[in-house]
């Protein structure tokens, strides 16, 4: 058995954060991508347990279920971000819907994400509707993963919208694969704890 050095401290500081709660009533406008290949643009004015309320700038408020949101980014960076967004046609063709039951989602372990973030590994996130986002992890919390795209542009992915996660060598980092592969144990951050007669040393 063992542990990832620094992970617990990171989670204690960041795990409860959310881009929604952090930007309530701020002047930042976001491009918000939701299921159905739809887009909303606006400021976040309320963060509810299961929904987000946005203002499109005209005073019109819209409530969006969080499970329908795939990713979002600062609207000021839209011209730079849009060309970096790719599509996997084979995944798009599946017509996958939002996954409501947490147990059915494509889960990524925190102990996989943390070493990948520290290593600044280039990764490819494929989302349920086929979008492919390439970059390095800039941070993560309970519900979100911030990916830094080319040029350092941050894009926030909702963890429930992830379909697959791989590196340049197409190595998979989903929980379903990592339960066997356990790549985190190869990280320099992994510390093995030897137990002998009930005492760790």
ZIPEBEL-V232597 format. One record per helix or strand of 3 or more residues. SS is the DSSP state (a for helix, b for strand). FROM is the first residue (numbers start at 0). TO is the last residue. If there is no record, write none. Layout:
ss-><SS,SS>
from-><FROM,FROM>
to-><TO,TO>
This chain:
ss-><b,a,a,b,b,b,b,a,b,a,a,a,a,b,b,b,a,b,a,b,a,a,b>
from-><1,6,18,28,37,50,60,65,68,74,88,101,109,122,130,143,149,153,158,161,174,182,189>
to-><3,13,21,33,46,54,64,67,73,83,91,103,118,126,139,147,151,157,160,166,180,185,191>
